[in-house]
Amino acid sequence: PDIVQFDRISDAETQHLTTIRLLLDRYDMTDPTVGLGVGDFTDPDVDALYGSLIDKATTPANALGVGVTIEKMDIADLEDAMAGLTTPDVLQVYTHLQQASEHHLAAFGG
């Protein structure tokens, strides 16, 4: 569905990916998204999850609900990733991403 939150959050997510790619370059890590299109994943579990979430987004209310689900998952993943993390620049980026996900969650009505 055409919902303004998705346009705005999509733009924000593009910026977040750019920031993560800077960290990957800085630490000489392989970017797992290189060569993949939007909605393409190399991990079969992530691919299946993506497909199931897209299938649920058939109405505006359901699409917003999917947005809530994704942001809650992102927040939990970031909390796990930050546990014990001591690299200042990575911790700063993850903290920013977590705050952004909390804003996105609120925008989706979660």
C-alpha positions in Angstrom: 0.0 0.0 0.0 1.0 3.6 -0.6 1.6 5.0 2.9 3.7 8.1 3.6 5.6 6.4 6.4 7.1 3.9 4.0 8.5 6.6 1.7 10.2 8.4 4.6 11.5 5.4 6.4 12.8 3.9 3.1 14.9 7.0 2.6 16.2 6.7 6.2 17.0 3.1 5.7 19.0 3.9 2.5 21.1 6.3 4.6 21.5 3.7 7.3 22.8 1.2 4.8 25.3 3.8 3.5 26.6 4.3 7.1 26.9 0.5 7.6 28.8 0.2 4.4 31.3 2.8 5.6 31.9 0.7 8.7 32.3 -2.4 6.6 34.9 -0.6 4.4 36.7 0.8 7.5 37.1 -2.6 9.0 37.8 -4.4 5.7 34.7 -6.6 5.9 32.7 -8.0 3.0 29.4 -6.4 2.2 26.8 -9.2 2.1 24.5 -7.0 0.1 26.8 -6.5 -2.9 25.1 -7.6 -6.1 21.7 -8.2 -4.5 18.6 -6.4 -5.4 15.9 -5.0 -3.1 14.3 -8.0 -1.4 17.0 -10.4 -2.3 18.8 -12.3 0.5 21.5 -15.0 0.5 20.3 -16.4 3.8 17.3 -18.7 3.1 15.7 -18.0 6.6 15.8 -14.2 6.0 14.5 -14.7 2.5 11.6 -16.8 3.8 10.9 -14.2 6.5 10.9 -11.4 4.0 8.5 -13.3 1.8 6.1 -14.0 4.6 6.1 -10.4 5.8 5.5 -9.1 2.3 2.6 -11.6 1.9 1.0 -10.1 5.0 1.2 -6.5 3.8 -2.0 -6.6 1.8 -3.8 -3.7 3.4 -2.6 -0.4 4.9 -3.3 -1.6 8.4 -1.5 -4.9 7.8 1.5 -3.1 6.1 1.9 -0.9 9.1 1.7 -4.0 11.3 4.5 -5.5 9.3 6.5 -2.3 9.8 6.0 -2.7 13.5 7.2 -6.3 13.4 10.3 -5.4 11.4 11.3 -2.5 13.7 10.8 -4.6 16.8 13.1 -7.3 15.3 15.6 -4.6 14.3 15.7 -3.2 17.9 16.1 -6.7 19.4 18.9 -7.5 16.9 20.7 -4.3 17.6 20.5 -4.9 21.4 22.0 -8.3 20.9 24.7 -6.9 18.6 25.6 -4.1 21.1 26.0 -6.5 24.1 29.6 -6.4 25.0 30.5 -4.2 22.0 33.4 -1.9 22.8 34.4 -0.4 19.4 33.3 3.2 19.8 32.4 4.1 16.3 30.4 0.9 15.8 28.7 1.3 19.1 27.8 4.9 18.1 26.3 3.8 14.8 24.4 0.9 16.4 23.0 3.2 19.0 21.9 5.7 16.3 20.3 2.8 14.4 18.4 1.6 17.5 17.1 5.2 18.1 16.0 5.4 14.5 14.2 2.1 14.7 12.4 3.3 17.8 11.3 6.4 15.8 10.2 4.2 12.9 8.3 1.9 15.3 6.4 5.0 16.6 5.7 6.1 13.0 4.2 2.7 12.2 2.0 3.0 15.3 3.9 0.5 17.5 
